[in-house]
Amino acid sequence: MQLGGLPITVIDRPNAARLMIAAARGHIRSSRPYYFTSANGDVIAQALANVDVAVLFREADQIFADGQPLVFASRLLCSRHLPERVATTDLFHDVAELAEQEGTTFYLLGSTEAENNKAVASVKARYPGLRIVGHCHGFLAGQALEKKLDEINALSPDILWLGLGVPREQIFVRDFASRLQNVGVIKTSGGLFDHIAGKVRRAPLWVQKAGFEWLWRALMEPRRLFWRYFTTSPQAIYAILRYSR
């Protein structure tokens, strides 16, 4: 399916979780990890405005719809309909439950050191049988980054959850995925760790289902998000209306 000019995977959350586990299990070591990412209205607007961003997303093996407005748009504009929103903040828990049963291993890379540590502690408490082989904050550069890439590759996690924000995490995949050939799947995750750590509150479920979680987030973080959503929403609407089928 093409939605706003990007190829979006038609899938629901349970099957997206199973797909990630299967891809991690089926990955051939010594080859590039599978690259899974997500798109919402902000991503579609960025891809419309910047061809380099669009290329970064189109290189993904799977793009999940992390935005309820995309689900609504698919029902109006596309020959196939998205069954539901596959929000990374929810998908993580679907995958974690399966991973706990299957022995699938995780590495969590991103956010600040404090929030990353809080997120890992929260995940371990909720999923005591889950194997987290390592974790690290997302502010590495130079020699520290080089060492961390080697460390992650040596630990061979089945799934690397990468929370650096758009487009930093997509650039990371472009630049460093070839260095991580023992990783099964890289899943870009945006602000996932801040949510898990409790720094950022999710919108009430009814707000999510109505497609207004973006507005909730803007109200929660007006200085950071209001102007971004104010400027990108018209671009996203145009792209969705013009480049969906």
Solvent accessible surface area in square Angstrom, and as a share of the most:
residue,aa,sasa,rsa
1,M,45,0.20
2,Q,44,0.20
3,L,0,0.00
4,G,7,0.07
5,G,17,0.16
6,L,0,0.00
7,P,52,0.33
8,I,4,0.02
9,T,31,0.18
10,V,39,0.22
11,I,25,0.13
12,D,38,0.20
13,R,69,0.25
14,P,61,0.38
15,N,70,0.36
16,A,0,0.00
17,A,1,0.00
18,R,133,0.49
19,L,55,0.28
20,M,0,0.00
21,I,8,0.04
22,A,50,0.39
23,A,15,0.12
24,A,3,0.02
25,R,151,0.55
26,G,50,0.48
27,H,14,0.06
28,I,133,0.67
29,R,88,0.32
30,S,83,0.53
31,S,43,0.28
32,R,109,0.40
33,P,0,0.00
34,Y,84,0.32
35,Y,4,0.02
36,F,4,0.02
37,T,0,0.00
38,S,16,0.10
39,A,1,0.01
40,N,48,0.25
41,G,23,0.22
42,D,16,0.08
43,V,5,0.03
44,I,0,0.00
45,A,1,0.00
46,Q,43,0.19
47,A,11,0.08
48,L,70,0.35
49,A,73,0.57
50,N,67,0.34
51,V,104,0.60
52,D,93,0.48
53,V,9,0.05
54,A,3,0.02
55,V,70,0.41
56,L,8,0.04
57,F,0,0.00
58,R,125,0.46
59,E,92,0.41
60,A,17,0.13
61,D,59,0.31
62,Q,48,0.21
63,I,3,0.01
64,F,0,0.00
65,A,2,0.01
66,D,26,0.14
67,G,7,0.07
68,Q,26,0.12
69,P,56,0.35
70,L,1,0.00
71,V,0,0.00
72,F,76,0.32
73,A,12,0.09
74,S,0,0.00
75,R,115,0.42
76,L,149,0.74
77,L,67,0.33
78,C,12,0.07
79,S,108,0.69
80,R,144,0.53
81,H,98,0.44
82,L,2,0.01
83,P,68,0.43
84,E,61,0.27
85,R,42,0.15
86,V,1,0.01
87,A,1,0.01
88,T,7,0.04
89,T,21,0.12
90,D,36,0.19
91,L,0,0.00
92,F,0,0.00
93,H,39,0.17
94,D,28,0.14
95,V,0,0.00
96,A,0,0.00
97,E,84,0.38
98,L,45,0.22
99,A,1,0.01
100,E,59,0.26
101,Q,140,0.62
102,E,97,0.43
103,G,34,0.33
104,T,11,0.06
105,T,8,0.05
106,F,0,0.00
107,Y,0,0.00
108,L,0,0.00
109,L,6,0.03
110,G,0,0.00
111,S,20,0.13
112,T,57,0.33
113,E,110,0.49
114,A,58,0.45
115,E,21,0.09
116,N,1,0.01
117,N,69,0.36
118,K,108,0.46
119,A,0,0.00
120,V,6,0.04
121,A,63,0.49
122,S,46,0.30
123,V,1,0.01
124,K,105,0.44
125,A,86,0.67
126,R,145,0.53
127,Y,10,0.04
128,P,114,0.72
129,G,46,0.44
130,L,14,0.07
131,R,139,0.51
132,I,27,0.14
133,V,45,0.26
134,G,13,0.13
135,H,67,0.30
136,C,15,0.09
137,H,45,0.20
138,G,6,0.06
139,F,129,0.54
140,L,39,0.19
141,A,75,0.58
142,G,52,0.50
143,Q,121,0.54
144,A,51,0.40
145,L,27,0.13
146,E,64,0.29
147,K,130,0.55
148,K,33,0.14
149,L,1,0.01
150,D,84,0.44
151,E,73,0.33
152,I,0,0.00
153,N,35,0.18
154,A,83,0.64
155,L,72,0.36
156,S,40,0.26
157,P,0,0.00
158,D,26,0.13
159,I,0,0.00
160,L,0,0.00
161,W,0,0.00
162,L,0,0.00
163,G,5,0.05
164,L,27,0.13
165,G,24,0.23
166,V,49,0.28
167,P,41,0.26
168,R,110,0.40
169,E,4,0.02
170,Q,2,0.01
171,I,61,0.31
172,F,14,0.06
173,V,6,0.03
174,R,134,0.49
175,D,65,0.34
176,F,43,0.18
177,A,3,0.02
178,S,71,0.46
179,R,87,0.32
180,L,0,0.00
181,Q,66,0.29
182,N,44,0.23
183,V,0,0.00
184,G,0,0.00
185,V,0,0.00
186,I,1,0.00
187,K,0,0.00
188,T,4,0.02
189,S,9,0.06
190,G,26,0.25
191,G,41,0.40
192,L,2,0.01
193,F,2,0.01
194,D,30,0.15
195,H,36,0.16
196,I,25,0.13
197,A,22,0.17
198,G,55,0.53
199,K,124,0.53
200,V,26,0.15
201,R,155,0.57
202,R,63,0.23
203,A,4,0.03
204,P,51,0.32
205,L,111,0.55
206,W,184,0.65
207,V,14,0.08
208,Q,25,0.11
209,K,130,0.55
210,A,41,0.32
211,G,5,0.05
212,F,100,0.42
213,E,15,0.07
214,W,95,0.33
215,L,74,0.37
216,W,45,0.16
217,R,59,0.22
218,A,6,0.04
219,L,118,0.59
220,M,85,0.38
221,E,48,0.21
222,P,74,0.47
223,R,243,0.89
224,R,134,0.49
225,L,0,0.00
226,F,118,0.49
227,W,168,0.59
228,R,81,0.30
229,Y,21,0.08
230,F,121,0.50
231,T,52,0.30
232,T,19,0.11
233,S,37,0.24
234,P,79,0.50
235,Q,69,0.31
236,A,6,0.05
237,I,104,0.53
238,Y,114,0.43
239,A,0,0.00
240,I,19,0.10
241,L,120,0.60
242,R,144,0.53
243,Y,89,0.34
244,S,21,0.14
245,R,174,0.64
